[in-house]
Amino acid sequence: MERRHRVVVVGAGFGGLAVVRSLADAPVDVVLVDGNNFHTFQPLLYQVATAGLDADDIAYPVRGIASKRGGSADVRLGHVVDIDLEGRRVVFDEGPALEYDQLVLAAGAVTATYGIPGVEEHAFGLKTLTDALALRAHVLRQFERVSVDGSQLETGALTVVIGGGGPTGVELAGGLMELFDKVLSKDFPTLDIRRARVVLVEPSDRLLGAFSPRLSETARRTLATRGVEVVLRVGVAGTDGKVVELTDGRRIPTGTVVWTAGVRASPLAACLAAQLGADALTQGGRVVVEADLSVPSHPEVFVIGDLAGATDPHGQLLPQVAPVAMQAGAHVAQMIRGSLEGRPTAAFRYRDKGSMATIGRHAAVAQLPGGIRLSGTPGWLAWLGLHLLMLVGFRNRVNVVVNWAWSYLTYDRASRLIVDPADKPDEHPHIPG
Ligand SMILES: Cc1cc2nc3c(=O)[nH]c(=O)nc-3n(C[C@H](O)[C@H](O)[C@H](O)COP(=O)(O)OP(=O)(O)OC[C@H]3O[C@@H](n4cnc5c(N)ncnc54)[C@H](O)[C@@H]3O)c2cc1C
């Protein structure tokens, strides 16, 4: 039997889901491919790492999402290792290849360590649910260790060093400090909680470089007031997991190193470059795309989200954030629908809706269109509302509201379970390449 026109979407992240949603009821077969059987809401990973939320509050089963599309999308659980552009096939590490008529690549990004010695081997990343659970288990276990052997305090067992003062580093630093101060201080009443340090290291001259200098300074001041040690204009030179060496020669004894300082496009970008040539990638390794988000000379292949080197009208690369991926997904779905009717494609235009980062209770910064800047409680409420709206699944929203309300009222964190049996980065390097 002849098969229908098939659109394969690789990646069930923000971009891939937007494509599938926007293709519901289109006269095509859609196959959504992901290496995990769930979608991860990455903006709240830091809350899983700091025991505020549990893993399944911020993840949603991919098959559940596909079945809600009235059976219009199929799912393939599998790790894509290559794209055969000439043969129009997606190749997996296991099982048969999948043929496509049109392909959307939305495989996102992975952590970039820039070759800094020891970071890949010893630091925790914060890009996946596994990363977040491993970090949570490790931090909680450090407290358990110190509670039976107080001498470990001298070697920095309760010190967390975070490399990278972007939104993820800032949110994680604020969340950890709150966890130590409000929750673990009660769980471990005999420990001197003031010895638990969070050090946030940022090589540039301010935190949150994409925000206005005023909001950056608000974030720095708020973190400092809450006890986070913010180190600016100094980078991480290397680590062996026990000491972090800074570029100014300082050495910080530590029990936990976290790396939030960079991302690079998924390795699938390199698969395309192997077939299309090195100039198929931008300087940062993203896939060069046409204005309509298709791959040059391959109008049947689109690339979106963190993997795409899409630019604004001034030629600047678009930021690797969720709204870019979602808007690009909706745009590409529209292009696919149009192509079925023989219509030409159109250029993608990103509408910037602003940026936000939270620091903790009653503290967040938000930079919105029209020059609107929010901080403190208004910024925090805006952050809470937006993240609830963006979460996938009604049940997840309810869970998150309940957990947030509980934490707000009781200063308790419901999810401080040690569930990862192997929490040492030495045993399980969390950061690829
Ligand atoms: C900790 C953290 C916090 C963030 N906070 C914010 C925020 O507050 N606001 C914001 O706008 N953005 C935030 N971002 C960025 C935002 O999450 C990304 O820009 C967005 O997820 C990109 O969407 P995407 O669809 O391109 O990729 P992703 O959402 O990363 O999805 C990629 C999908 O592809 C799958 N995949 C990857 N490789 C393969 C393969 N080879 N085979 C099969 N499947 C594969 C993955 O499993 C994943 O499901 C944050 C990111 C992180 C890591």
The ligand as an ORCA input file, in Angstrom:
! r2SCAN-3c Opt
* xyz 0 1
  C      18.474     24.691     32.504
  C      17.870     25.451     31.355
  C      17.032     26.528     31.615
  C      16.466     27.238     30.559
  N      15.641     28.279     30.848
  C      15.023     28.930     29.841
  C      14.084     29.963     30.114
  O      13.842     30.303     31.271
  N      13.467     30.580     29.062
  C      13.737     30.211     27.770
  O      13.143     30.785     26.850
  N      14.628     29.261     27.474
  C      15.272     28.595     28.477
  N      16.168     27.600     28.187
  C      16.481     27.306     26.778
  C      15.365     26.472     26.153
  O      15.057     25.379     26.994
  C      15.840     25.990     24.783
  O      16.125     27.122     23.993
  C      14.747     25.171     24.121
  O      14.517     23.985     24.855
  C      15.147     24.813     22.690
  O      14.119     24.059     22.126
  P      14.462     22.955     21.023
  O      13.153     22.415     20.562
  O      15.405     23.516     20.020
  O      15.295     21.843     21.800
  P      14.971     21.041     23.134
  O      13.822     21.615     23.858
  O      16.270     20.923     23.838
  O      14.521     19.617     22.603
  C      15.403     18.776     21.910
  C      14.810     17.373     21.941
  O      15.549     16.566     21.017
  C      15.835     15.319     21.592
  N      17.056     14.835     20.940
  C      18.264     15.444     20.933
  N      19.142     14.745     20.219
  C      18.478     13.657     19.761
  C      18.850     12.544     18.966
  N      20.088     12.426     18.465
  N      17.932     11.583     18.715
  C      16.664     11.696     19.202
  N      16.249     12.752     19.953
  C      17.147     13.713     20.229
  C      16.002     15.604     23.075
  O      15.743     14.443     23.856
  C      14.954     16.698     23.297
  O      13.715     16.157     23.691
  C      16.750     26.870     29.223
  C      17.590     25.786     28.964
  C      18.146     25.079     30.018
  C      19.048     23.895     29.737
*
